[in-house]
């Protein structure tokens, strides 16, 4: 069985810039001061004939030029009139559907996000038509301002200046119904963006890049500061657009090819102006609050509350790995090491409404996202950052690829991958890997004692239950022997057995006695006639959860 090395930091003391800590305090690295008044970045227009290169080359040259000089932060004052709008006031500003870019004239439409809403970075958006680009100045006539928004903006009657541009954009296309335009992607805030597939509602987010994530000095959040939207042909099945990313340590050029359904091809060229401690490629950001894995932890009528429930990975050797997400007592960083991985993703496998019971959040319809890698990424690790939280409104999970070797000033890094939305399993989209072995359906961990037992074992002893379903298991007769291959990094395991489930799946169960307070990293997979018939279940047990 192919294996991957696991690096563990069970409890970290980090000045995390990732997301919001469970205390609600924003602990990201300090944002650099804005540029001086009148000092701003200008990007020359692009024309196919005049520039003598592709649009990607044009954006990459701008990124290289920026990285070759000291960082100049965006002029936050440009957005001052709208940056402090609260959530309700910002939501009261609505884009006029009929004013969408290419409305009724192309298979894709683009709507723009009003400046503000917590984002103080101006984003310059350019339209590319007939082989040339032009910037879009801010135009308040594109929006309807409700009473809340009007009241909040009264202190600045002139509104944002034209050169502020916009905060981001959303893309619409036909997806669920042939006569209806549905939102399929949205780019808004720092380098964040979100994708949805058929019948999905927005859930986890992707990012252009993560810099110094889970490092003691705080995380740096790059910004997409410009986009170039290329007008699609009338019969186009993809929308192509380009992004310019900038931050104190790195600038970069991105090409995106978006296909409803939904997938996004990403090509990036990064230019480092400073040394960085860690770079995270293809970051996925999500939320995990609780599930039945560890019962009794949350006083909530909903059995599950999460945007994603596990990290999936396909190694270069063809091993499928499943690592259930956790919401523990401390910040945890783990790394699944590999060379040239085939892909990874954050997955929402459970799709039954009865498992969530949430009519408003509709967690059963949140998308899974897979990072499909079709080039050599060399050595590195899929790192998983998990931050404790008590609120479903805090994103507390990030998964990303960390290549071996830390970039230094002057380095250039090119990377290419595809992001694909899906439901519980891959395989419905051509070209993606199909998992043919059994999958982990559920993980349950509890006290290894019987109710009312006269002399129960210590509470530290855990009964671990892992149910596998699908693959070739249903074709096996109940009498055929399936065994569990189990390894643990510390502690003692006993009573390892495999039982037949009513649906033809198999249940692997064992007893774990931890070694004091040491975390126990566990790996388990099923074997039938010397053949691996399941993915690898990977779980890090924290004994401090039992107090």
NULO-792172 format. One record per residue (C-alpha): residue in one letter; x, y, z. Coordinates in steps of 0.1 Angstrom, whole numbers, padded with zeros to 4 digits, always signed. Layout:
BEGIN
AXYZ...
// end
This chain:
BEGIN
X+0000+0000+0000X+0014+0034-0010X+0018+0057+0020X+0024+0093+0027X+0043+0109+0055X+0023+0130+0080X+0037+0160+0099X+0018+0171+0129X+0017+0202+0150X-0011+0193+0175X-0013+0226+0193X+0003+0258+0180X+0007+0292+0195X+0004+0313+0163X-0003+0349+0155X-0026+0337+0128X-0037+0360+0101X-0059+0333+0087X-0096+0340+0090X-0109+0350+0125X-0098+0332+0156X-0124+0316+0178X-0122+0346+0202X-0134+0367+0173X-0102+0388+0173X-0087+0396+0139X-0051+0385+0143X-0038+0389+0107X-0005+0406+0100X-0009+0444+0100X-0020+0459+0067X+0006+0482+0051X-0002+0519+0050X-0019+0532+0019X+0000+0550-0009X+0005+0587-0006X-0023+0608-0022X-0017+0610-0059X+0007+0580-0058X-0011+0551-0075X-0004+0523-0098X-0014+0528-0134X-0017+0499-0159X-0012+0507-0196X-0040+0496-0219X-0035+0464-0238X-0040+0460-0276X-0033+0428-0294X-0014+0445-0323X+0003+0473-0304X+0016+0452-0274X+0031+0423-0294X+0022+0397-0268X-0007+0379-0252X-0029+0395-0226X-0014+0371-0200X+0021+0383-0210X+0008+0419-0205X-0005+0412-0170X+0026+0391-0161X+0048+0420-0171X+0028+0444-0149X+0032+0419-0120X+0070+0416-0127X+0073+0454-0128X+0055+0457-0095X+0076+0430-0078X+0108+0447-0090X+0101+0478-0069X+0090+0484-0032X+0054+0475-0025X+0029+0504-0026X-0004+0496-0008X-0037+0505-0025X-0051+0539-0018X-0077+0529+0008X-0089+0565+0009X-0106+0560-0025X-0130+0536-0009X-0135+0556+0024X-0170+0566+0015X-0182+0530+0013X-0157+0509+0032X-0174+0513+0065X-0208+0503+0054X-0222+0476+0077X-0235+0443+0064X-0271+0454+0062X-0264+0487+0045X-0241+0470+0019X-0266+0443+0012X-0291+0472+0005X-0271+0481-0026X-0282+0459-0055X-0268+0457-0090X-0294+0463-0117X-0297+0430-0136X-0304+0447-0169X-0271+0466-0167X-0250+0434-0166X-0220+0433-0189X-0230+0416-0221X-0266+0413-0209X-0286+0393-0235X-0257+0393-0260X-0234+0366-0248X-0236+0332-0230X-0221+0348-0199X-0230+0380-0180X-0210+0399-0154X-0224+0419-0125X-0201+0442-0105X-0198+0445-0067X-0202+0480-0053X-0171+0494-0035X-0171+0489+0002X-0187+0462+0023X-0157+0457+0044X-0133+0457+0015X-0111+0488+0013X-0091+0478-0018X-0100+0493-0051X-0102+0467-0079X-0098+0480-0114X-0118+0459-0139X-0110+0461-0176X-0132+0449-0205X-0114+0433-0234X-0132+0435-0267X-0120+0436-0303X-0084+0429-0293X-0081+0459-0269X-0088+0466-0232X-0104+0496-0215X-0109+0502-0178X-0144+0505-0163X-0148+0535-0141X-0172+0534-0111X-0207+0542-0122X-0234+0546-0095X-0262+0543-0121X-0255+0506-0122X-0269+0501-0087X-0301+0505-0068X-0296+0521-0034X-0321+0511-0007X-0330+0533+0023X-0303+0517+0046X-0276+0523+0020X-0287+0558+0012X-0287+0567+0049X-0252+0553+0054X-0238+0571+0024X-0253+0605+0032X-0221+0617+0048X-0204+0614+0013X-0229+0628-0012X-0204+0627-0040X-0200+0589-0037X-0168+0570-0046X-0147+0586-0073X-0147+0571-0108X-0111+0558-0105X-0121+0536-0075X-0134+0509-0098X-0153+0482-0080X-0149+0456-0052X-0152+0426-0075X-0176+0408-0098X-0199+0378-0102X-0204+0357-0133X-0238+0343-0145X-0245+0317-0171X-0271+0291-0178X-0266+0260-0156X-0297+0247-0138X-0323+0257-0164X-0317+0265-0201X-0336+0298-0200X-0323+0311-0167X-0290+0328-0159X-0275+0314-0126X-0246+0327-0106X-0216+0304-0110X-0187+0323-0096X-0180+0354-0075X-0146+0372-0069X-0148+0395-0039X-0123+0405-0012X-0085+0400-0010X-0078+0370-0034X-0110+0351-0024X-0135+0337-0049X-0163+0311-0047X-0177+0286-0072X-0211+0268-0073X-0222+0239-0094X-0257+0227-0103X-0282+0230-0074X-0254+0242-0051X-0255+0272-0027X-0224+0291-0019X-0202+0275+0008X-0164+0271+0009X-0141+0297-0008X-0110+0294-0029X-0081+0319-0029X-0055+0330-0054X-0026+0324-0029X-0018+0320+0007X+0014+0337+0021X+0029+0328+0055X-0002+0310+0065X+0000+0294+0100X+0033+0312+0107X+0041+0329+0139X+0046+0363+0122X+0010+0365+0110X-0005+0357+0076X-0002+0381+0046X-0033+0383+0024X-0026+0392-0012X-0052+0412-0031X-0065+0409-0066X-0062+0445-0076X-0072+0442-0113X-0091+0420-0137X-0094+0418-0175X-0127+0402-0187X-0126+0389-0223X-0158+0391-0242X-0169+0356-0250X-0180+0344-0285X-0217+0337-0290X-0211+0300-0288X-0184+0300-0261X-0186+0274-0234X-0160+0291-0212X-0154+0327-0200X-0117+0337-0200X-0105+0365-0177X-0072+0375-0161X-0062+0387-0127X-0034+0409-0112X-0025+0400-0077X-0003+0421-0054X+0009+0421-0018X+0040+0431+0002X+0059+0399-0007X+0046+0388-0041X+0029+0400-0073X+0013+0376-0098X-0006+0372-0130X-0035+0348-0133X-0055+0334-0162X-0089+0319-0154X-0111+0298-0177X-0145+0293-0162X-0170+0267-0173X-0205+0264-0158X-0211+0231-0141X-0187+0243-0126X-0149+0242-0132X-0122+0268-0133X-0088+0264-0150X-0061+0284-0132X-0027+0294-0146X-0005+0317-0124X+0029+0332-0127X+0042+0346-0094X+0071+0371-0088X+0085+0373-0053X+0097+0407-0041X+0105+0395-0006X+0115+0362+0011X+0085+0343+0024X+0084+0316+0051X+0056+0296+0034X+0035+0298+0002X+0002+0280-0001X-0009+0270-0036X-0046+0266-0045X-0059+0274-0010X-0094+0262-0001X-0111+0279+0029X-0141+0264+0047X-0160+0260+0080X-0164+0230+0103X-0183+0234+0136X-0196+0200+0146X-0208+0166+0134X-0217+0133+0151X-0181+0122+0149X-0176+0131+0186X-0211+0131+0202X-0222+0155+0229X-0200+0185+0221X-0226+0210+0209X-0261+0219+0223X-0277+0223+0189X-0308+0208+0173X-0288+0203+0141X-0268+0171+0140X-0242+0187+0116X-0230+0222+0110X-0202+0224+0084X-0194+0236+0048X-0170+0207+0044X-0165+0175+0064X-0132+0161+0052X-0100+0166+0033X-0096+0142+0004X-0063+0135-0014X-0051+0114-0043X-0014+0107-0041X+0010+0101-0070X+0009+0064-0062X-0029+0062-0065X-0037+0061-0028X-0070+0078-0018X-0068+0095+0016X-0097+0107+0037X-0091+0129+0067X-0122+0140+0086X-0122+0176+0098X-0121+0185+0135X-0129+0214+0157X-0106+0208+0187X-0092+0228+0216X-0062+0243+0199X-0050+0254+0165X-0038+0223+0146X-0016+0221+0115X-0010+0188+0097X+0007+0180+0065X+0001+0150+0041X+0035+0147+0023X+0038+0135-0013X+0057+0140-0045X+0037+0151-0076X+0002+0146-0061X-0028+0140-0084X-0051+0163-0064X-0068+0172-0032X-0100+0188-0021X-0124+0198+0007X-0155+0176+0005X-0191+0177+0017X-0199+0140+0014X-0231+0139+0035X-0260+0151+0012X-0291+0141+0031X-0311+0170+0045X-0320+0149+0075X-0284+0148+0085X-0284+0186+0089X-0320+0198+0095X-0311+0234+0085X-0337+0249+0062X-0319+0283+0060X-0282+0274+0057X-0289+0243+0035X-0256+0227+0043X-0265+0196+0024X-0262+0217-0008X-0228+0232-0002X-0203+0224-0029X-0172+0202-0026X-0142+0215-0045X-0114+0194-0060X-0079+0207-0070X-0070+0187-0101X-0033+0187-0108X-0021+0178-0143X+0015+0188-0141X+0045+0180-0118X+0044+0199-0085X+0074+0181-0071X+0078+0175-0034X+0057+0191-0007X+0026+0186+0013X-0011+0192+0014X-0013+0212+0046X-0045+0214+0067X-0050+0242+0091X-0078+0238+0116X-0087+0266+0140X-0111+0262+0170X-0144+0281+0167X-0177+0283+0184X-0195+0300+0155X-0206+0288+0121X-0199+0323+0108X-0161+0319+0112X-0142+0301+0084X-0118+0279+0104X-0104+0254+0080X-0078+0259+0052X-0063+0233+0029X-0034+0242+0005X-0003+0228-0012X+0031+0238+0003X+0060+0231-0021X+0093+0222-0007X+0117+0252-0006X+0107+0286+0006X+0106+0313-0022X+0131+0341-0019X+0131+0376-0033X+0136+0374-0071X+0122+0340-0075X+0095+0332-0101X+0070+0304-0097X+0045+0292-0124X+0017+0268-0115X-0014+0254-0132X-0044+0235-0119X-0082+0230-0122X-0108+0236-0096X-0139+0215-0099X-0171+0216-0079X-0189+0183-0072X-0212+0167-0047X-0202+0137-0026X-0179+0119-0051X-0158+0127-0082X-0164+0110-0115X-0192+0129-0132X-0168+0152-0150X-0146+0140-0179X-0109+0138-0171X-0112+0137-0134X-0100+0108-0112X-0126+0083-0103X-0124+0066-0069X-0131+0029-0074X-0124+0017-0039X-0148+0020-0009X-0151+0054+0008X-0154+0064+0044X-0191+0070+0050X-0188+0080+0087X-0165+0082+0116X-0177+0079+0152X-0156+0081+0183X-0168+0077+0219X-0160+0062+0253X-0152+0025+0251X-0177+0015+0278X-0211-0001+0280X-0240+0018+0295X-0242+0009+0332X-0210-0011+0332X-0200-0018+0368X-0163-0013+0363X-0159+0007+0331X-0125+0015+0316X-0109+0049+0320X-0126+0077+0300X-0095+0081+0280X-0101+0048+0263X-0119+0054+0230X-0140+0032+0208X-0133+0042+0172X-0158+0032+0145X-0152+0037+0108X-0178+0027+0082X-0169+0021+0046X-0193+0020+0017X-0193+0016-0020X-0164+0004-0042X-0164-0034-0045X-0177-0041-0010X-0214-0047-0020X-0203-0074-0044X-0186-0094-0016X-0206-0120+0002X-0209-0116+0040X-0188-0147+0045X-0158-0133+0026X-0130-0121+0049X-0121-0084+0049X-0094-0072+0073X-0084-0039+0086X-0048-0026+0083X-0043-0002+0112X-0013+0018+0123X-0011+0045+0151X+0017+0069+0160X+0013+0065+0197X-0009+0047+0222X-0022+0011+0222X-0050-0004+0200X-0069-0036+0208X-0100-0054+0196X-0096-0046+0159X-0123-0062+0138X-0143-0057+0106X-0181-0063+0105X-0206-0064+0077X-0231-0035+0074X-0267-0040+0062X-0260-0022+0029X-0230-0045+0021X-0204-0021+0034X-0180-0029+0062X-0174-0014+0096X-0139-0013+0110X-0138-0008+0148X-0111-0008+0175X-0103+0003+0209X-0076+0031+0215X-0058+0038+0247X-0038+0070+0242X-0003+0075+0256X-0011+0102+0281X-0017+0135+0264X+0001+0126+0232X-0019+0129+0200X-0025+0096+0182X-0024+0098+0144X-0043+0068+0131X-0044+0053+0096X-0067+0025+0085X-0077+0008+0053X-0095-0024+0043X-0079-0054+0026X-0095-0084+0008X-0074-0112-0006X-0042-0091-0004X-0058-0062-0023X-0066-0028-0009X-0104-0023-0013X-0108+0011+0005X-0094+0046+0007X-0071+0053+0037X-0089+0067+0067X-0065+0092+0085X-0074+0108+0118X-0055+0126+0145X-0070+0120+0180X-0065+0147+0206X-0068+0132+0241X-0074+0166+0256X-0109+0165+0242X-0117+0141+0270X-0115+0160+0303
// end
